Amino acid sequence: MAFSLRFAPKNLARAPVFRCPSATPAAVSARCSMAAPPLRMGVAQMTSTNDLEVNYNTCSRLVKATPLAEAAAAGVNLLCLPESFSFVAAKDGESLKIAQPLDGPIMQRYCSLARESNIWLSLGGFQEKGPDDSHLYNTHVLLDSSGNIRKTYRKIHLFDVDVPGSMVYKESDSTAAGESIIVAESPVGLLGLTVCYDLRFPELYQQLRFQHHAQILLVPSAFTKVTGEAHWEILLRARAIETQCYVVAAAQAGRHSEKRESYGDSLIIDPWGIVIARLPDRLATGVAVADIDLSRIDSVRRRMPIAEHQRIGSCLKTQSV
């Protein structure tokens, strides 16, 4: 099952629009009515700015719309917000000025939001106060439904890139790289935590799957418009196919300021590489929702047991040229 909630961009307080690609057949619906509630994930899409209060209000509306009228059996277990959900700088140095430790008031407000809404939150790309005054950490924070911080992942791969036809980015000027690979247990399965540019380094996702046994890979992002048009969906589907994991990618969308624009197109992809949830408008603010079927992971992995077939690094020898 997959559907989306789309908010009118000029008035986020308006009721969401529900879009269901297909209805569940009556016979299947009857069989499922007595089954356990589905494992359901939501992937958010938004356009953050350099206004902390406006961004929080947008996130709050997205979170509170997600459980669907308090019906526990229809609610979302885990909602994923994109990289830089709480703040996107408009000028150099702004992110460093607002960076806070995880026990600071910005993150604690989101902890309260998770607790009040009784929902797990993946908060990708928080500006965590760094090791010195010149650097912060780009930190993916996982909150449980009681508002506790369950896990944090500091982005390993930093975006130091000259984007063709766009800007030169130097994330390492103000961000310190993380050093640890992180997995986390959750109500929907074992999560592998990553952030944005990590997506271009498949060895990270290989380790999350084959060494740490991840079932769902989270990729909160703020891809540029240029790189997103060229590579976003291709890379996400590749990571899903080669790891046989679900991939959930929350995306920043649209223009944040005069200098910065993001591609958007939040996606949920299944272990066979099929897109099972996305918003009808890749730039709209809203939430796409899909059920996570852990038996689907088992089926794909059993029928194509690539974990058993791996040979590189185990028995093959390197031959010099």
Sequence and secondary structure as in RCSB ss.txt:
>XXXX:A:sequence
MAFSLRFAPKNLARAPVFRCPSATPAAVSARCSMAAPPLRMGVAQMTSTNDLEVNYNTCSRLVKATPLAEAAAAG
VNLLCLPESFSFVAAKDGESLKIAQPLDGPIMQRYCSLARESNIWLSLGGFQEKGPDDSHLYNTHVLLDSSGNIR
KTYRKIHLFDVDVPGSMVYKESDSTAAGESIIVAESPVGLLGLTVCYDLRFPELYQQLRFQHHAQILLVPSAFTK
VTGEAHWEILLRARAIETQCYVVAAAQAGRHSEKRESYGDSLIIDPWGIVIARLPDRLATGVAVADIDLSRIDSV
RRRMPIAEHQRIGSCLKTQSV
>XXXX:A:secstr
 EEEEEE TT TTS  EEE SS   HHHHHHHTTS   EEEEEEEE   S HHHHHHHHHHHHHHTT TT GGGS
 SEEEE TTSS   SSTTHHHHH B TTSHHHHHHHHHHHHHT EEEEEEEEEEEEETTEEEEEEEEE TTS EE
EEEE  S  EEE TTS EEEGGGTB      EEEEETTEEEEE  GGGGG HHHHHIIIIIT  SEEE  B  BH
HHHHHHHHHHHHHHHHHHT EEEE EEEEESSSS EEE   EEE TTS EEEE SSTTSEEEEEEEE HHHHHHH
HHHS HHHH  TTTT      
